[in-house]
Each structure stands twice: as structure tokens, then as C-alpha cells.
Amino acid sequence: MFSVKPFLHALLDVILPPICHICRSFIPNAGTLHICQTCQDLLPLVSSPLCPICGIPFIGTGSDHRCGPCLSNPPHFDTARAHFLYEGPIRELIHTFKYNQKTHLRNPLALLTLQGMSNFLTSQNSHLIIPVPLHRSRLQQRGFNQAVLLGRAISHYLSLPLLPDALVRTRPTEPQIDLSAAERRVNVKGAFTVSRPDQVAGKRILLLDDVMTTGSTMDECAKELKKAGADTVISVTIARTARH
């Protein structure tokens, strides 16, 4: 019997050819990622040695060990991990996703992270996923919360409930990008609250965002979740900077 699916897929490849999101080259049998293998091999990864608390990578070889800031002033989250360094093509993909309304990029970003961090994510035995919230004014301006879109894809593959409204940003904050580490901590201090403490009490929470720089936003969110009774907060981002 003639199957229409292969014909439709071939027709779609002609009308909308599968193009690599990074190098824009044609990819036969692109699958769901739409990133060619050559570009995948060049993506900058976070690898050991790193700090087991905040996840910042160290230069050189050796074993994982706590960084200075985590020794002197441990964060409220229990551990943090990112799959990529926030540089090169990953930085461009995330920037395009967030600021150019290319929301379809949530799928390759989420899938690449899931592939690279599957062992870590499954070993955490998390109960639920909470995305870092945007203030309503920023949400109206952008039209979407990138952490929620990423969370929907990740929750599906991990079979974990996503609670997009469990954590609320109570006031607008300045963009963190041009602030120092100290200014970032002040900027987000007191900016979050837990709307339903009963949803997080006693839970192991996967706290999700797109990028981690100094960790101040994640730390402030984790502080409120712990105050509301959360047992464990695991910070997960697609990418992170290589320094605090």
C-alpha cells in the first residue's frame, strides 16, 4: 500500500529544506535538532574539573573541587549545572531565541542539553521543574518566558511536572548583563516569592533558566524556595559563563 508520509516529508524538504540553525547548511535527515554534526562537535561544553556546587569550570586538569566563593559564601541552591559555555554559536542561538522571537530554537537547545546532561538530570530524582520567572512587565514586552518554553520541552522528556507559576517575580529588575557581581545580587534581592508553598514543601526542585552568569538570580530564587520548605534545589541552565 502506498504511504503518503515519505512523500510528504520529501515534499517538505523541498519547500522547507532542513537547514542547520548555526551554519545554515542543508542537512539530509535532519531529525529534530536541525544542527549539523560538524557544528555540534564545535559547541563549547562545560566539563570537569568544575565546582560541584555552582558548576563553574576550572582551567586545566584535576578533580572537581569547590571554588573560592562557594567555600566562603555557599549559595542556597544545592548544586548547579550547565551543558554549554555561554560563548560562540550557543550564545548566538540563545540570543536569537530570546531577543529575535525565534521561539522554535527552544527545541534544539533543550534537546542538546538533555542529551548532554541526561545522567546528571536523572540522578537528581527531582519531583518537579520550576522556571525562573519574568516580571509581568518584561513578559508583556517579550511575549514569552524563555525558561517556561525550555521547561515545557524538558518536562516532557523527563516526565516531570512543570510549575510555571510557583515562583513569582514581585518587582521589575534591571537587566543583569551590564551589572557587576555585587550589583547583580542587590538587583535581585527580594525580587521573588513563592506563590504556593504547599507545592514546593519537601520537594526536590529542578530550577531552570537559560543562562547562568554569577548565579545571583538562581541563588535568590533558591533562597525563597528553601524558605517555603523545598528540600533540595538543583539549578540547571542551558549555558553558563566560564567565570563568576
C-alpha positions as a printed Julia matrix, in Angstrom:
244×3 Matrix{Float64}:
  0.0    0.0    0.0
  1.28   3.47  -0.88
  2.28   5.51   2.19
  1.78   9.25   2.0
  4.2   10.09   4.86
  7.51   9.62   2.99
  6.09  11.65   0.1
  5.04  14.48   2.44
  8.42  14.5    4.19
 10.21  14.67   0.83
  7.9   17.48  -0.3
  8.53  19.43   2.91
 12.28  19.06   2.41
 11.89  20.73  -0.98
  9.58  23.51   0.21
 11.22  23.99   3.64
 14.65  22.36   3.36
 16.19  21.33   6.71
 18.89  23.91   7.36
 21.41  23.9   10.21
 20.48  26.6   12.73
 24.15  27.53  13.08
 25.98  27.26   9.73
 22.82  27.37   7.55
 23.92  24.36   5.5
 21.48  21.76   4.2
 21.12  18.69   6.45
 19.76  15.46   4.95
 17.77  13.52   7.56
 17.94  16.47   9.95
 15.76  14.88  12.62
 14.55  17.15  15.41
 17.76  19.1   16.13
 18.42  20.8   12.79
 22.05  21.3   13.82
 24.62  19.53  11.67
 27.12  17.17  13.26
 30.05  19.42  12.37
 28.52  22.31  14.3
 27.54  20.04  17.2
 31.15  18.91  17.52
 32.3   22.54  17.79
 29.88  23.59  20.55
 31.73  24.69  23.74
 30.93  22.29  26.59
 31.26  22.62  30.35
 33.46  19.81  31.6
 35.45  18.74  34.66
 37.24  19.88  36.63
 34.47  22.07  37.96
 32.95  23.26  41.22
 30.4   20.64  42.38
 28.26  23.39  43.9
 27.99  26.22  41.35
 29.29  24.23  38.37
 31.9   26.77  37.26
 34.65  25.04  35.24
 38.33  25.33  36.12
 41.19  25.68  33.67
 43.5   22.67  33.38
 43.24  19.15  34.72
 42.43  17.69  38.11
 39.42  16.66  40.14
 36.26  18.6   40.9
 36.54  20.88  43.94
 34.71  23.81  45.47
 35.56  27.26  44.15
 36.5   30.1   46.48
 33.08  31.82  46.52
 31.28  28.54  47.28
 33.69  27.87  50.16
 33.36  31.35  51.68
 29.69  32.03  50.93
 27.81  28.9   49.78
 24.71  29.56  47.63
 21.22  28.5   48.65
 20.91  26.05  45.76
 22.42  22.62  46.38
 24.14  22.22  43.05
 24.17  23.88  39.63
 24.98  22.55  36.2
 25.0   23.81  32.62
 25.83  21.86  29.49
 27.41  24.64  27.43
 29.73  27.56  27.92
 27.95  30.79  27.05
 30.07  31.71  24.06
 30.27  31.27  20.3
 27.32  29.67  18.48
 25.46  28.72  21.67
 25.47  32.35  22.78
 24.14  33.36  19.38
 21.4   30.7   19.44
 20.22  31.74  22.91
 20.35  35.43  21.99
 18.33  34.77  18.82
 15.84  32.65  20.77
 15.28  35.32  23.46
 15.51  38.6   21.61
 14.6   37.82  17.99
 11.38  35.91  18.73
 12.78  32.66  17.28
 10.94  30.5   19.8
 11.38  27.34  17.71
 15.01  27.31  18.91
 13.8   26.13  22.3
 13.66  22.59  20.9
 17.29  22.18  19.77
 18.55  24.0   22.89
 16.5   21.78  25.19
 17.3   18.56  23.31
 21.05  19.21  23.19
 21.03  19.92  26.93
 19.01  16.8   27.67
 21.36  14.66  25.61
 24.46  16.05  27.29
 23.1   16.11  30.86
 20.84  13.06  30.91
 22.89  11.19  33.53
 23.05  14.21  35.83
 19.37  15.07  35.44
 18.07  11.57  36.04
 20.37  11.06  39.04
 18.85  14.03  40.88
 15.49  12.31  41.42
 13.7   15.66  41.09
  9.97  15.92  41.79
  9.18  18.95  39.62
 10.55  21.74  37.44
 10.2   25.43  38.26
 11.33  28.0   35.67
 12.85  31.28  36.79
 10.02  33.82  36.33
  9.94  37.11  34.46
  8.21  40.14  35.88
  4.87  40.74  34.18
  6.15  43.94  32.54
  9.09  42.07  30.95
  6.78  39.21  29.98
  4.42  41.63  28.21
  7.35  43.23  26.41
  8.95  39.96  25.24
  5.77  37.95  24.81
  7.13  34.77  26.4
  9.31  33.5   29.21
 12.21  31.59  27.67
 12.61  29.46  30.81
  8.99  28.33  30.59
  9.35  27.35  26.91
 12.51  25.39  27.66
 10.81  23.87  30.7
  7.91  22.54  28.65
 10.28  20.65  26.38
 12.42  19.34  29.24
  9.46  18.35  31.43
  8.06  16.29  28.57
 11.24  14.27  28.14
 11.89  13.86  31.88
  8.22  13.18  32.67
  8.29  15.8   35.43
  5.53  18.32  36.17
  6.29  21.93  35.26
  5.01  24.6   37.68
  5.43  27.9   35.79
  3.59  29.98  38.41
  5.05  28.51  41.61
  7.72  31.2   41.76
  6.79  34.84  41.13
  8.97  37.86  40.37
  7.39  40.53  42.57
  9.1   43.59  41.14
 10.87  44.53  37.91
 14.66  44.38  37.97
 17.31  45.92  35.78
 18.82  43.69  33.07
 21.74  41.86  34.7
 24.0   41.91  31.65
 25.87  45.17  32.4
 25.98  44.81  36.19
 28.86  43.66  38.37
 28.52  40.59  40.57
 27.76  42.75  43.63
 25.25  44.85  41.69
 23.53  41.71  40.42
 22.99  40.45  43.97
 21.48  43.77  45.03
 19.38  43.97  41.86
 17.53  40.68  42.51
 17.43  40.8   46.31
 13.84  40.34  47.47
 12.56  40.15  43.89
 10.97  36.68  44.17
  8.34  34.94  46.24
  6.72  31.51  46.29
  3.03  31.73  45.46
  2.07  28.26  46.76
  4.43  26.96  49.47
  2.43  23.72  49.64
  3.54  22.92  46.09
  7.25  23.04  46.94
  7.42  21.91  50.57
  9.56  18.79  50.92
 10.25  18.63  47.17
 13.44  18.2   45.17
 13.17  21.03  42.66
 14.86  21.47  39.32
 15.17  25.26  38.96
 15.5   26.11  35.27
 16.79  29.1   33.3
 18.61  29.69  30.03
 21.92  31.21  31.21
 23.83  31.42  34.49
 26.47  34.12  34.97
 27.21  34.96  38.61
 24.39  32.76  39.91
 22.77  35.62  41.83
 19.33  35.11  40.27
 19.38  31.36  40.89
 20.62  31.94  44.44
 17.82  34.37  45.24
 15.21  32.03  43.77
 16.63  29.08  45.7
 16.59  31.1   48.93
 12.85  31.7   48.58
 12.16  28.08  47.64
 14.1   26.86  50.68
 12.23  29.34  52.9
  8.99  27.83  51.56
 10.14  24.36  52.6
 11.83  22.95  49.49
 14.11  20.04  50.36
 16.62  20.44  47.51
 17.13  22.97  44.7
 19.1   21.88  41.64
 19.94  24.75  39.31
 20.02  23.82  35.61
 20.75  26.13  32.7
 21.45  25.6   29.03
 24.7   27.56  29.3
 26.88  29.4   31.78
 29.8   31.8   31.67
 33.26  30.49  32.44
 33.74  32.9   35.35
 31.69  34.41  38.17
